[in-house]
Amino acid sequence: MNPSQVEAYLRRIGAEHPQEPTGRALRELQLRHLRTIPFENLSIHLGEEIVLEEERLLDKVIGRGRGGFCYELNGLFGALLSALGYEVELLAVRVYGDEGRLGIPYDHLALRVRTVEGGTWLADVGFGAHSHCPLRYAEREEQIDPGGVFRVVEAGPDTAGKSGGGSAGEGDLDVIRDGRPQYRLETRPRALGDFVAGAWWHSTSPLSHFTRSLVCSRVTEDGGRATLSGRVLTTTAADGARETRELETDQEVLAVYRERFGIELDRVPTARNRDLNP
């Protein structure tokens, strides 16, 4: 990522260029990213190709003002952090689903980030509702965050509290939110190209929840969340109060994409596999 691309990225999220790659600056970058660049899977339903290459991701997210899902958002955010002087490693993740069962390998992508002070952080701007701030990677006690109470713990076969959680690899870690396991981290560093198969599966398989539903979501300035799922707009305040509204016309849907999420579309996307049940 060259200097002009870095500056364009920082303008997109409304952030100043950090003087040093510190933990404080990382926190600010993640917060601003979550508030400005939506987590969305619209490309899957608009017939757009998902390409995990830096230049293509820059064109989509920075050039065209779009969002993306985990591989795109964390892949690009990792490239930004590297360009700003952080030491960044991409980690493969398996997400806990129903009944505590783990998803496919390379189910998700998260970032291990080291700062100039020597701290190590778990950064994630591509998981939808999750921590608003980076989590301390080596901390095993509770971490209080606007998105919940988190713990990063050594993984074991019974972490989920149910059968089917899956055996842990050496050094694997589980991320727990509000007492429920969210995902399992493999600690071996990966390359962005390693996640191509996972991105293909999630964008094509009828078993993937991404092909069966539409989502566009971002953190709001007050620490709440705005989410558009198909034609249903849900606004959640920081105190948990929730308001849901169904949009009646295509014009309303396109206006919400534009005004709430900064996304300009010429047609309303529809879920490609909405009638399929896994």
C-alpha positions in Angstrom: 0.0 0.0 0.0 1.6 3.2 -1.1 1.5 6.5 0.8 -1.4 8.0 -1.3 -3.4 4.9 -0.7 -2.7 5.0 3.0 -3.9 8.6 3.1 -7.0 7.8 1.1 -7.8 4.9 3.5 -7.4 7.2 6.6 -9.6 9.8 5.0 -12.3 7.1 4.4 -12.4 6.3 8.1 -11.8 9.8 9.3 -8.5 9.1 11.1 -5.3 11.1 11.5 -2.1 9.5 10.4 -0.6 8.1 13.7 2.8 9.4 14.5 3.8 5.9 15.8 2.2 2.5 15.7 1.0 2.5 19.3 -1.8 0.6 21.0 -3.7 3.8 21.5 -3.6 4.6 17.8 -4.6 1.0 17.0 -7.7 1.4 19.2 -8.7 4.6 17.5 -8.2 3.1 14.0 -10.3 0.1 14.8 -13.1 2.2 16.3 -13.2 4.5 13.3 -13.1 1.6 10.9 -16.1 0.0 12.6 -18.1 3.2 12.5 -17.5 4.1 8.9 -16.9 0.9 6.8 -19.9 -1.5 7.1 -19.7 -5.2 7.5 -21.7 -6.4 4.4 -22.1 -9.3 2.1 -23.9 -7.6 -0.8 -21.4 -8.7 -3.4 -22.5 -12.3 -3.0 -26.1 -11.2 -3.9 -25.2 -8.7 -6.6 -23.2 -11.2 -8.6 -19.9 -9.4 -7.9 -16.6 -11.3 -7.8 -14.8 -11.4 -4.5 -11.1 -11.2 -5.0 -8.7 -11.3 -2.1 -6.0 -9.1 -3.6 -4.9 -5.8 -2.1 -5.5 -3.6 -5.2 -9.0 -5.0 -5.8 -9.9 -4.6 -2.2 -8.7 -1.0 -2.2 -10.8 -0.3 -5.3 -13.9 -1.7 -3.7 -13.7 -0.4 -0.1 -11.8 2.9 -0.6 -12.4 3.7 -4.3 -16.1 2.7 -4.4 -17.0 3.3 -0.8 -18.2 -0.2 -0.1 -17.8 -2.5 2.8 -17.2 -6.3 2.8 -17.0 -9.4 5.0 -14.2 -10.7 7.1 -11.6 -11.7 4.6 -12.0 -8.4 2.8 -12.2 -6.0 5.7 -9.5 -7.6 8.0 -7.3 -8.4 5.0 -7.3 -4.7 4.0 -7.1 -3.4 7.5 -4.1 -5.6 8.1 -2.4 -4.1 5.0 -3.1 -0.6 6.3 -1.7 -1.4 9.7 1.4 -2.9 8.1 1.9 0.3 6.1 1.6 2.3 9.3 4.4 0.4 10.9 2.6 -2.2 12.9 3.7 -5.9 12.9 0.7 -7.7 11.6 -0.1 -11.4 11.3 -3.2 -13.0 9.7 -4.8 -15.7 11.8 -7.1 -18.5 10.6 -10.3 -18.8 12.7 -13.1 -21.3 13.0 -16.4 -19.8 14.2 -18.6 -21.4 16.8 -22.1 -22.1 15.5 -25.2 -23.9 16.6 -24.8 -26.3 19.6 -21.2 -25.1 20.1 -19.9 -26.7 16.9 -17.0 -25.2 15.0 -17.3 -24.1 11.4 -15.1 -24.8 8.5 -11.3 -24.2 8.5 -10.5 -20.7 7.4 -14.0 -19.7 8.4 -12.9 -16.2 9.4 -9.8 -14.1 9.4 -8.5 -12.1 12.4 -5.4 -10.0 13.0 -2.6 -10.4 15.6 -1.0 -6.9 15.9 2.2 -5.9 17.7 2.8 -2.3 18.6 5.9 -0.1 19.1 5.5 -0.5 22.9 5.8 -4.3 22.6 2.1 -5.0 23.2 0.2 -7.7 21.3 -3.4 -7.2 20.3 -6.2 -9.1 18.6 -7.8 -6.8 16.1 -11.0 -7.6 14.2 -13.1 -5.3 12.0 -14.8 -8.1 10.1 -16.9 -10.1 12.5 -20.1 -8.0 12.6 -21.2 -7.6 16.3 -18.0 -8.1 18.2 -15.5 -6.1 20.3 -15.3 -2.4 19.4 -11.7 -2.2 20.5 -8.7 -4.5 20.0 -8.4 -7.2 22.7 -5.2 -7.8 24.6 -3.9 -11.0 23.1 -2.0 -12.4 26.1 -4.6 -11.3 28.7 -6.6 -14.3 30.1 -8.8 -12.3 32.4 -12.1 -10.5 31.5 -11.8 -7.5 29.1 -14.6 -5.0 29.3 -15.5 -3.6 26.0 -18.6 -1.6 24.6 -19.4 -4.7 22.6 -19.5 -7.0 25.7 -17.3 -8.8 28.2 -14.5 -10.7 26.4 -12.0 -13.3 27.4 -9.2 -14.8 25.3 -8.5 -18.3 26.7 -6.5 -21.4 25.9 -8.7 -23.7 23.8 -9.8 -27.2 24.8 -12.3 -29.7 23.5 -14.9 -28.7 26.1 -14.6 -24.9 25.8 -18.0 -24.7 24.3 -19.5 -26.6 27.1 -21.1 -29.1 24.7 -20.0 -32.0 22.6 -19.0 -31.2 19.1 -16.8 -28.3 19.9 -13.9 -30.0 18.3 -10.4 -30.8 19.6 -8.0 -27.9 19.8 -4.7 -27.7 18.0 -1.5 -26.8 19.9 -1.6 -23.2 21.1 -5.2 -22.6 19.8 -7.1 -19.8 21.6 -10.9 -19.3 22.1 -12.5 -15.9 22.2 -15.4 -15.7 24.6 -18.0 -13.0 24.6 -20.5 -12.6 27.4 -19.8 -16.2 28.5 -20.3 -17.7 25.0 -17.5 -18.9 22.7 -17.3 -16.8 19.6 -14.5 -18.3 17.6 -11.3 -20.3 17.8 -7.9 -18.9 16.7 -5.1 -20.8 15.2 -1.9 -19.1 16.2 0.2 -19.9 13.1 0.5 -16.9 10.8 -1.2 -17.2 7.4 -1.2 -15.3 4.1 -4.3 -13.7 2.6 -4.3 -16.2 -0.3 -4.8 -19.0 2.2 -8.3 -17.7 2.8 -9.5 -17.9 -0.9 -11.2 -21.3 -0.4 -13.1 -20.1 2.7 -14.2 -17.0 0.9 -15.4 -19.1 -2.1 -17.3 -21.5 0.2 -19.0 -18.7 2.1 -20.0 -16.9 -1.2 -21.3 -20.0 -3.0 -22.4 -22.8 -0.7 -26.1 -23.1 0.2 -24.8 -24.2 3.6 -23.3 -20.8 4.2 -25.5 -18.3 6.0 -24.0 -15.6 3.8 -25.7 -16.9 0.7 -29.0 -17.2 2.4 -29.3 -13.8 3.9 -28.4 -10.2 3.3 -26.6 -8.1 5.9 -25.2 -4.6 6.1 -24.1 -3.4 9.5 -21.9 -0.9 11.3 -21.3 0.5 14.8 -22.9 3.9 15.4 -21.3 6.9 16.9 -23.0 6.4 20.2 -21.7 2.8 20.5 -24.9 1.1 19.2 -25.4 -0.6 15.9 -27.4 -0.1 12.7 -28.2 -3.3 10.7 -30.1 -3.7 7.4 -31.1 -7.3 6.8 -32.9 -7.4 3.5 -35.7 -4.9 4.1 -35.6 -4.9 7.9 -33.7 -2.0 9.5 -32.7 -2.6 13.1 -31.2 0.1 15.2 -29.7 -0.9 18.6 -28.7 1.8 21.1 -25.7 1.5 23.3 -28.0 0.6 26.3 -29.5 -2.3 24.3 -32.8 -0.6 23.4 -33.8 -1.9 19.9 -36.0 -0.5 17.2 -37.0 -2.5 14.1 -38.6 -1.1 11.0 -39.6 -2.9 7.7 -38.9 -0.9 4.6 -41.7 -1.0 2.1 -40.3 0.2 -1.2 -37.1 -0.2 -3.1 -36.5 3.5 -2.9 -36.5 3.3 0.9 -34.1 0.4 0.9 -31.6 2.2 -1.5 -31.9 5.4 0.6 -31.0 3.5 3.8 -28.0 1.9 2.1 -26.9 5.4 1.0 -27.7 7.5 4.1 -26.9 5.0 6.9 -24.1 3.1 5.3 -22.7 5.3 2.6 -23.3 2.7 -0.1 -24.7 3.7 -3.5 -26.5 0.9 -5.3 -28.5 1.0 -8.5 -30.7 -1.9 -7.5 -31.9 -3.6 -4.4 -30.0 -6.9 -3.8 -32.0 -10.1 -3.0 -30.7 -13.1 -1.2 -29.6 -15.7 -3.8 -30.3 -18.8 -1.6 -33.0 -17.5 0.6 -35.4 -20.5 0.0 -32.7 -23.1 0.7 -32.4 -24.8 4.1 -29.1 -26.4 5.1 
